[in-house]
Amino acid sequence: MSAAPGTTAATTPDLSRCSLNQATVKHATLAEAVEVAAAAGMGAIGLWRDRVQEVGTEKAARVVAEAGLRVSSLCRGGFLTAADDAGIAAALDDNRRAIEQAAAVGTRELVLVVGGLPAVSGFGQGPRPDAGPGDRDVVAARGRVADRLADLAPVAAEHGVRLVLEPMHPLFAADRGVLSTLDQALDLADPFPAHVVGVVVDTYHVWWDPELREAVARAGQEGRIAGYQVCDWVLPLAADPLHSRGHVGDGYVDFPTVTRWVAEAGYAGFVETEIFHEGVWAADPAATARTVADRYARHVLPALTTPAAPTARRAS
């Protein structure tokens, strides 16, 4: 009997494209996260800037390389919706540093959470008492994201880094991300070369979108899929909905279907598991990494290795 797609005759799953996003083991140090990812047999790790800054970019890159891993992405830049001069300047300064950090740790993919409305007083909080109508203008906020991309694209191109737009579930439009669909992200990316501005398909944020199949195909045709992130939509929602992500297979996302669409679109990069959940964070990081690898092998890998349909391949 022949082996299943993505496995050897000994049924060992191919985890070379499996990546552990550092947020999934939030309380682990960078070195600990790298160690458990490598021990689980993964091929990459997605780094977060706060953990990188604890050790410095040079050491972070060395620790990853010595473990035989690659850096699939760096999280995160973004928060580009400020309307005042000081806020704009601060955002540009932070994102220029993020671009430099991405290049220094050895990834070309810098994930951007674009930011919410200026009216917000804090994540998950009510609006500022002095917020006016303009501070609630979501269309204008998206326009400022476009303006900031134009400011940052030359810097990213100079460093060989791609700005990766992450559309977020509409639950987070007010405080974290005014881009809610993959099509909206692609529209903002359109003025820029695909190697400078791309998109990430995050199942947690886009699984609900009735236009997702067409949007993924469009992203593939435009050569803009810069990342594929997986985790599940679990209920009941946590007090902070952001922390309602579960292990692949524990919730409601149809991973075989979405993964097949991504594969048919021509994506051949890493697949990051990125989970925000208090229970997952409290677990032993090594056990979490093993679970991530197992769920990837069972729910993602078979569809990821299905041959792509010729009509859906990325355009040259």
SVG drawing of the C-alpha trace seen along z (x, -y; Angstrom):
<svg xmlns="http://www.w3.org/2000/svg" viewBox="-21 -66 45 68">
<polyline fill="none" stroke="black" stroke-width="0.4" points="0.0,0.0 1.4,-3.4 1.9,-6.1 -0.7,-8.8 0.2,-12.3 2.8,-14.0 4.0,-10.8 6.8,-8.2 6.2,-4.5 6.8,-4.4 3.9,-6.9 6.1,-9.6 4.4,-12.9 6.4,-15.6 6.5,-18.5 9.0,-20.6 6.3,-23.2 4.9,-23.1 5.7,-26.2 5.1,-27.0 4.0,-30.6 5.6,-31.9 2.2,-33.2 1.0,-29.6 3.6,-29.1 3.3,-32.6 5.1,-32.0 8.1,-30.3 11.3,-32.2 12.5,-32.4 15.1,-29.6 12.4,-27.4 10.0,-27.9 12.7,-27.1 13.7,-24.0 10.2,-22.5 9.5,-23.3 12.6,-21.5 12.0,-18.6 8.5,-18.2 10.0,-17.9 8.8,-21.2 10.6,-23.1 10.1,-26.7 9.1,-29.0 7.2,-32.3 8.8,-34.9 7.3,-37.8 9.1,-41.1 8.9,-41.3 10.6,-37.9 13.2,-38.8 13.9,-42.1 14.6,-40.2 17.7,-38.6 18.5,-40.8 18.1,-40.1 21.6,-38.6 21.1,-36.0 17.6,-35.3 18.7,-34.5 21.5,-32.3 19.3,-30.3 16.9,-29.5 19.6,-28.6 21.5,-26.4 18.2,-24.4 17.9,-23.7 14.8,-25.8 13.8,-28.8 11.9,-31.9 8.5,-31.8 7.5,-35.3 7.9,-38.1 4.9,-39.4 4.0,-42.2 4.0,-45.6 1.1,-47.7 -1.3,-49.9 -1.3,-52.4 -4.7,-54.2 -3.7,-57.2 -5.0,-60.5 -2.7,-62.9 0.8,-63.8 2.4,-62.4 0.6,-59.1 1.5,-58.8 5.2,-59.5 5.2,-57.0 3.7,-54.3 6.2,-54.9 9.1,-54.8 8.0,-51.5 7.3,-49.9 10.7,-50.9 12.3,-49.2 10.1,-46.1 11.2,-45.9 14.8,-46.0 14.2,-43.4 12.5,-41.1 15.5,-41.3 17.9,-40.8 16.3,-37.6 16.1,-36.1 12.5,-36.4 11.1,-38.4 7.5,-38.3 6.5,-41.0 2.9,-40.5 0.9,-43.7 -2.1,-44.1 -3.3,-47.3 -5.0,-48.8 -8.6,-49.8 -10.4,-53.1 -8.8,-56.2 -11.9,-56.4 -10.8,-53.3 -9.5,-53.9 -7.8,-50.5 -8.1,-46.9 -11.5,-45.6 -12.5,-48.9 -15.1,-51.6 -14.4,-54.7 -12.5,-57.7 -14.8,-60.3 -13.5,-63.0 -13.8,-60.8 -15.7,-62.6 -17.4,-61.3 -14.2,-61.3 -12.6,-59.0 -15.3,-56.4 -14.9,-56.7 -13.8,-53.2 -13.4,-54.1 -11.1,-57.0 -9.1,-54.6 -8.6,-52.2 -7.5,-55.1 -4.8,-56.0 -3.6,-52.4 -3.1,-52.8 -1.2,-56.0 1.1,-54.4 1.8,-51.4 2.9,-53.9 5.3,-55.4 6.7,-52.1 6.8,-50.1 10.2,-51.7 11.7,-50.9 10.5,-47.3 11.7,-46.8 15.2,-48.2 15.5,-45.5 14.0,-42.6 11.0,-42.4 7.3,-42.0 4.6,-43.9 2.0,-41.2 -1.6,-42.5 -3.7,-40.4 -7.4,-40.8 -9.1,-40.2 -12.5,-39.0 -15.1,-41.8 -15.2,-41.4 -11.9,-43.2 -12.6,-46.0 -13.0,-48.6 -9.9,-48.0 -7.4,-45.9 -8.0,-45.6 -10.2,-47.7 -9.5,-45.2 -12.1,-42.4 -11.8,-40.4 -9.1,-39.1 -10.5,-41.1 -10.1,-44.3 -6.5,-43.5 -5.9,-42.6 -7.4,-45.9 -5.0,-47.8 -2.0,-45.7 -2.9,-46.2 -0.8,-49.4 2.4,-47.7 4.5,-44.9 3.6,-41.4 7.0,-41.0 6.6,-44.1 3.0,-43.9 1.2,-40.6 -1.5,-39.0 -1.8,-36.2 -4.7,-33.8 -5.5,-33.2 -8.3,-30.6 -9.4,-32.1 -10.2,-35.5 -11.5,-34.5 -13.1,-31.1 -16.6,-32.7 -16.2,-34.8 -18.6,-33.7 -16.2,-35.0 -13.2,-33.3 -12.6,-30.8 -12.6,-33.4 -10.4,-35.8 -7.8,-33.0 -7.8,-32.3 -7.3,-36.0 -4.5,-36.2 -2.8,-33.3 -3.2,-34.7 -1.6,-38.0 1.2,-36.1 0.4,-37.8 -0.1,-34.9 2.7,-35.4 1.6,-33.2 -1.0,-30.6 -1.9,-30.6 -4.1,-28.0 -6.1,-27.7 -9.7,-26.9 -12.7,-28.9 -13.9,-27.6 -17.0,-28.3 -17.9,-29.6 -16.0,-32.8 -13.7,-33.9 -14.2,-37.2 -11.6,-38.6 -12.6,-37.1 -9.0,-37.3 -8.3,-34.4 -10.9,-32.1 -8.6,-30.3 -8.2,-26.6 -6.1,-23.8 -6.8,-22.7 -9.7,-20.3 -11.2,-21.5 -13.8,-23.9 -15.7,-24.8 -13.2,-25.6 -13.2,-23.4 -9.5,-23.0 -9.4,-20.5 -11.4,-22.8 -9.7,-26.1 -6.3,-24.4 -7.1,-22.9 -8.0,-26.4 -4.7,-27.8 -2.8,-24.9 -4.7,-25.3 -3.8,-29.0 -0.1,-27.9 1.0,-28.6 4.1,-26.6 5.3,-28.3 5.1,-27.5 1.9,-26.9 2.0,-28.6 -0.2,-27.5 -1.0,-30.7 -3.2,-30.2 -4.3,-32.7 -5.9,-30.8 -5.3,-30.9 -5.6,-27.1 -3.1,-26.5 -0.7,-29.0 -0.9,-27.3 0.0,-23.9 3.6,-22.5 5.1,-24.1 6.6,-20.8 3.2,-19.1 1.7,-22.0 4.2,-21.7 3.6,-18.0 -0.2,-18.7 0.4,-21.3 2.4,-18.9 -0.1,-16.1 -3.1,-18.3 -1.2,-19.7 -0.4,-16.2 -4.0,-15.1 -6.1,-18.1 -3.9,-20.2 -1.2,-18.2 -3.3,-15.9 -5.1,-18.8 -1.9,-20.8 -0.2,-18.1 -3.2,-17.6 -2.0,-18.6 -3.1,-22.1 -5.7,-22.5 -4.0,-24.0 -6.5,-26.8 -5.9,-28.0 -2.1,-28.2 -0.4,-31.4 -0.1,-33.6 3.5,-34.2"/>
</svg>
